[in-house]
Amino acid sequence: MLTEMERFDLNSIDAAFIENPHPTLHWLREHSPVHRNADGSVYLTRHADVLKVYQSRDMLSDKQEEFGKKFGRCPLYTHHTTSLIFNDPPYHTVVRKLISGAFTPRKLAIFEPLIDGIVDRLLDHVEDLGELDLIDDFAKTLPTEIISFMLGIPEEYRSRLRGYSLAILGALDPVVPQDRLDEGNKAVEEFGEILNDLIDHRRKNPDGAHEGEVLEALIFGEHDGRRLTQEELVQNCIFLLNAGHETTTSFVGNSIGLLFDNPDQHRMLQDDPELITSAVEEFLRVESPLQIGNRLAGEDIELSTGTLPKGTYIHTSIAAANRDPAVFEDPDRMDITRKPNKHIAFITGIHVCLGATLARVEGRIAIGKLVKRFPNLRPNGPRTRVPLARFRGYASLPVRVD
């Protein structure tokens, strides 16, 4: 008779797994690292296997067939089959080339003082509050301001952005109830209408773009004579929101939660602020904002327990890979001095996160300044998790700073 762990199916996970997936992931990594789900897909939990899948050009990201079954023809389907992340070359190459212009060293040099200023203003507000929800009052505002700057989103729409991002990304979970699908479709439609207007305005007023705005480059940029259509522009702007918003919010919130859970590491960072660079990498490893990825095997692939045939749908556990004892000594212990730190929070291969450097800068400045300015930063009530399996973060994180 199969044990509960042996019967594990990623497509029927529960709230307990979302709250703490690591006991299950540890068992799978040791006993069933290429785990077969009831639908025939597999769930990979070893670092070497996950890395090999991401680095192989034979592993496909296109999800038209998969998302057609999951969503049907609807706004979510249009978004997730048009944006950069769920596509392969040559379309992926064109879009990535155009978007990458927003993340050059020159553009990042523009963003760093902008981030500094946003964080300083937010910390002034934190000090005034004394008691606050770190997510609502700090962590979600930073990426909102950055993405709004990049896309030229007016102030009146910014409060909606995290809701849009959560609704759209939430539809990617293995198990999605109808009400969440409805919310996701509504979010794509509403944000799409806003972006349509912004894109039309920028087409007519190209000289109105401020330095560092990416919208103009996306509209007028070309790669091998190819420009993005209006639909492609809208959906890839939504992708930029999703890629840079929820993950950054969760990155900051997860990091502070980890410091609360590891007071010795909190004190170490307070005593030596220069450790923030290596601390950022350890936060990303221990609590990766993105927990699960996907690929379709375009060819047979040899993994640790045998060969997966062409056509296999693969789920990759970034969370499990980042705690693999074959790669990380004492992997469940947080060590902000850990070096080397070969985590794959930003994936790798042709789909490596375009905004990885920007995210690191945001984390280094936001977390570093928060810890330094408020030595008495401490929890102030129970935390709640975002109820998603694919993405890990806090819905609320009450704190005190006085």
C-alpha positions, 0 to 999 in steps of 0.5 A: 500500500502506498504511503501518503508521500508516495501518493503525492500529486502536485495537481492536488496539493493542499493548504498545508503544502503551501504553508510549508512545502519543505518536508514533502520536498525533502522526501521527494528529493531523496526518495522520488526525485523524478516524481510521476503525477497522476496526469503523467507529468513529472515533478523534479526536486534535485538541483542537477535535474532542474538545472539540466532541464533549464539549460537544455535547448530541447526543453520547451516553454511554449504552453499553447496546448497546455494552456488551451486545456487549462484555460480555454480561449480567454484573456488568460490564455491570450496573455500567457501564450503571448508574453515572453516567458511561455514562448520559444525562439524565434518569437522569444528571441525577438521579444527578449532582445527588445525588452533587454534594452530596459536592463542594460548597465546604463539603464540600471544606473538610472534606476539605482538613485530612483530606488534609493529615493523611493526607499528613503521616502517609504522608510520615512512613512514606516517611521511615522507609522510605527506599527504597520503591515510590511507588505502593504506599507513597504514591500509592494510599493517599491516595485509598483513605483519602479514598474510604473516608472518603466511603463509610464503608468499614471498614479491613479492606477498604481494601487491596482497593480499588485491585485492584477499581478496576483490574479494573473499569476495565481492562475498558473498554480497547478490547482485553480478554482473557477473564481480565481480564473475569473479574477485572472481573466478580469485582471488581464482585461482591465490592465490590458485596457489601461495599457492600450491607452498608454501605448496609443498615447506614447505612439502619438507622443514619443518625445514625452517619454522620460529617461529610463521608460521602456514603453517607447523602446518596446513600441518603436524597437525592431529586431531583424525588421520585426516590431511587436504588434499591439497585442504583443505590446500589451501582453508583454507589458503585463508580463513586465508587471508580473515579473517585477512586481509580485516576485520583488514584493515577496522577495522583500517580505520573505527576507524580513520573515527569515530574519525574524526566524533567524535572530542570530543572522538578523544581529549579524546583518545589523552588526555588519551591513556590508553582508547585505550582498551575500544576505540577498543571495541567501534570502533568495535561496532559502525562500525563492519567490518563484517556487515552481517552473515548467517545461515540455520535453522537446526531445528525450532527456536523461535525468538522475533516475532515467530517461524522460521521453519526448512530450513529457510535461515537467514541473521543476521545483526551484524550492527543492533544488535550492535546498539540495544537500548535494549542492548546499551544505546544511541546506535548511540553515540560513547563513547570510555569509554562504559562499558560493551560493549556486541557487537558481531563484532566477532560473538559468538558460535562455529564460534566465530572469531579465530583471535579476540584476535589478531585483538584486539592487532593489533587495540590497537597497530596500532590505539593507536600509530597512534593517540599518534604520530600524534596529528594533524592527520586530514582528507584531502579530501573525503572518499570513501567506499568499495562498499560491504554490507556484509563488511564495510570499506573504499576504501580510507581515505585521511589524513594529519599528519603535 
